[in-house]
Each structure stands twice: as structure tokens, then as C-alpha cells.
Amino acid sequence: MTPKGPAPSQCVILVGGLGTRLGDRLAGLPKPLVPVGGKPFLDYLLWHARRFGFSRVLLLAGHRSEAIVNFIESLPEDPDFQVELVVEPQPMGTGGALRFAADRLDERFVLLNGDSVFDFNWLDLVSVAARNPDAAAVLSLRRVDDASRFGVVDLDGEVIRGFRERGDAGGGLINGGVYLLDRSVAEGAPEKGSFEAEVLPALAARGKVAGRPQQGFFLDIGIPDALDAAQALVPGSLGRPAIFFDRDGVLNIDHGYVHKPEDFEWTPGAIAAVKAANDRGLFAFLVTNQAGVARGYYDEAAVRALHAHVQQTLRAHGAHLDDIRHCPHHPEGAVEAYAKACDWRKPGAGMILDLAARWPVDLGRSQLIGDNPTDIQAAEAAGIGSRLYQGGDLLDALAPLLDRACGAP
């Protein structure tokens, strides 16, 4: 697969919906801020955006925008994850909101409906775009037993031919509310109008919309019954098993103290293996000993820069690592600050346990793949499964671990 371009770093969220079907349940709040599991629903969308590697979020607001302003001001400052706001001057519809914000949009960006959550590999839309280079919009699709609330998508391969309005109950593919868009879509939208009802059908008529059915937890909170169900279901959907990847000798060929992007050579099937973990709905983490820091061969800034390159490459291929830990220490290090024993250094379990404390990880079903006995010992110390990688296609080697993590017999 040849990427269409760099993966998007901007996530745009529509937060201006009126929420008329929820009535008094909104208590004066815009729908994306309605409490779910004790916190604003929008928090869950930001959580997903962060783990997929988006560094900038743009909220498109209108109705009750003062509450959105207060929400943004309540967020902790994070230079690596910036949340900004555009407020439409009058009701313009979702298409008009995009048009109004066009000069704030990147060349490619991911767009979310602010009143639904779809927990699949958002970056797979990048892969769909690479296979459909003429598409200006790529949609997530979800198969449901009753599509009457949503309307149905007509799909031909990966090309969306049209949209049918809400109608009789029955199963079908629906729009999942997560989109990969070219900025030209916003620039060509009407000054007032609906993105879903006007912009997308017009693009589909020109063969400019692609899509693919996705698997994962989905919930639209737009009606009272769904909002009630969301109180337990949405928080409960966050936890999942993880695949922990060693780095040197597993994701990349170990040439010895690799620390420059130009020296990073992927092992066969490595990118596909990470993407497979993403597509199965698992966390994908990297845990790597980097004793080269302690030995003075390179510094931690070089480690972080290399990992940024790794993430950039993965994201361009529809994959990502949810988080990364490295241990710079070694008892025999030449750099005094790093010359010490550390329980993060494998065979210690510190990196694994730190990630499990940071993220809602189901350790009981989690797995590690490494190429060194110390990797396996670290997995045992953390109480997770493991496999020793001895070369060959990494996706093939990972397959049984994916099945174990997902509960397959």
C-alpha cells in the first residue's frame, strides 16, 4: 500500500448539535457535554483522539458555545495535545460549520460527530484512502440490525454510491460518524446546510466518497434510551487487552544501538503486525531497553525522535502505537545519571506495569512479543502471556497472540 500522504494530525469534532430529542436531559448543556459515566461525553472522544496520535483538536461549536469554552479552559495544559474552538456566528448546519472553519483546517483531517462514539481503528481510514485515491471523503461504516434511526449507505466495493434516508426498520450499513476528509470538502460545502444530507450525497454522486465496514463498540447518545445505556457502556468500552512489542529485533532489525531514523529497518510484517493489533481493538504498546543512553552512545532526545519517526511511518500506513516506554538505564553505564539498576529495564516488569497503570489494560489477556529471553521474563513478571520471536514474518508470529488476547480458543 502506498500512502496517499502523511496521516492527519488534526481531529475536528462537530459539537454544535441542538439535541432536541434529549429535551430536559441536557440541563442546558450542548449534547457533547452531557454527563456520561460521571464526565462529559466529549472527554471520551478526546481520549480516543489522543491515543490515535492526533496532536490538535478543533471543536466546531454554535449552540451553547459558552459551555464548550468553559470545558476547554478546564482541560490540563498539554503542548502535545492542543484543543481549540471555532464558533459559528449563527446556525449554519454541519456543512456550513465546516465551510466557516475551512481556513482553520489541515489539508487532510479526521472529522467526528460529537454525539456518537465508534471505537475502531480510526487510522484504517488512511488505508482506505490509499486504495481509493480519487476519494475526497472516506467514511467509517457500521452494520446494524436496525438502521431506521440512521439511514443506509449503498456500498459498491469500497466506493459509496449513495445514501438512503431513515425509513423502515431493517439491517444495513450506516454512517459511523468518523470521517477522513480533504479540506476541499469543507471549501466546497454550502454556507448553510447539512454535511450528511447535502455534502456527502453530492460527493457520492461524483464517485468521491469511499468507505469500509468497521468492527467495534458504537453508540449514538441522541435519544434518551441510548443516553441511559451509555452511562455504563461507554466507560466500560475503554478497557481492553494489550500487545506489548519489544523494539530492536522485533519491530526493526537489530543493527546494534539503532538510534537514527535512517538506520531503522522494519522487520518483515512489522507494520502489518501493529496494524493487526489496532484492527482487533487492542492496545499496542512499545517497551524497549535503551542501554545506549546509559553507555553514552546517544541521548533520550534521540530515542524520542526515533520513536516519533516510527509513529509517523505507522500512522501513514493506518497503524499506531498507543503509547511507548523506554528504559535508558544500565548498571554498567558510562553516564552517571543512568548508571543504575532499574525495574523498568527488562527482565523487570516496570515498563509493562507503568503502562497498565496509565491505561485501562486487561493484563489477564495481554501478550508480549520479544526476541530475547529477558523479554519473556518481563512478561512473566507482569503476569502476561508471551512469545519469543525468532525471525520471519512478524504478523505470522503475532497471530496466535492476537487470538489469545481476543479470547479465541
CORUR-V743066 format. One line per field, one symbol per residue. phi: phi as a letter, one per 40 degrees, with the letter a starting at -180 (. if undefined). psi: psi as a letter, one per 40 degrees, with the letter a starting at -180 (. if undefined). burial: I if it has 9 or more other C-alpha atoms within 8 Angstrom, else O. Layout:
# CORUR-V743066
phi: ???
psi: ???
burial: ???
This chain:
# CORUR-V743066
phi: .cdcidccbbbbbcbbccgcccfcccfgccdcbccbggaddddcccdcdcccgcbbbbcbbacfcdccdccccccccaccabbbbbbccadbgccccccccdcbccdbacbbccbabbcbcdccdccccccbccccbbbcbbcbcbcccbgbbcbbgbbccibbcdaccicicbccgbbbbcddcccccccbiccccbccdcccccgbbbaacbbicbabccbdccccccdbcccccccacbbcbcbcgbcbcccgfcabdcccbccdgcccccccccccgccbbbbbcbcdcccgcabccccccccccdcccdccbgbabcabbbbccadbcccdcbcacacccccccdccccccccbccccdbcbbbabbdcccccccccgbcaaccbhgccccccdcccccccgcc
psi: hhidaiiiehhhhhfeidfdeebeddfeiideehhhfeiidddddddddddeehehhhhhichfdddddddddeiihheeghhiihhieiheidddddddedeeiidiihhiheeihhgagdedddddddegeehehhihihhidhedediihhhgbehhdihhiibiiiiihiheehihiidddddeiidhihdddddddddddefehiihhiiihhhheeiddddddddddddeediiiihhhichecdihgehfheideehhiiheddddddddddefiihihhhhgedddeediiddddddddddddddddeefiihdihhiheihdfiehddegiihedhheiedddddddddighgddeiiihieidddddddddefiiihhhfiahddddddddddddeei.
burial: OOIOOOIIIIIIIIIIIOIOOIOOOIOOIIIIIIOIIOOIIIOIIOOIIIIIIIIIIIIIIIIIIOIIIOOIOOOOOOOOIIIIIIOIOOOIIIIIIIIIIIOOIOOIIIIIIIIIIIIIIOIIIIIIIIOIOOIIIIIIIIIIOIIIOIIIIIIOOIIIIIIOOIOOOOIIIIIIIIIIIIIOIIIOIIIIIIIIOIIIIOIIIOIIIIIIIOOOIIIIIIIIOIIOOIIIOIIOOOIIIIIIIIIIIIIIIOOOOIIOOOOIOIIOIIIIIIIIIIIOIIIIIIIIIIIIIIIIOIIOOIIOOIOOIOIIOIIIIIIIIIIOIIIIIIOOIIIOOIIIOOOIIIIIIIIIIOIIOOOIIIIOIIIIIIIOOOIIIIIIIIOIIIIIIOOOIIIOIIOOIIIIIIOOO
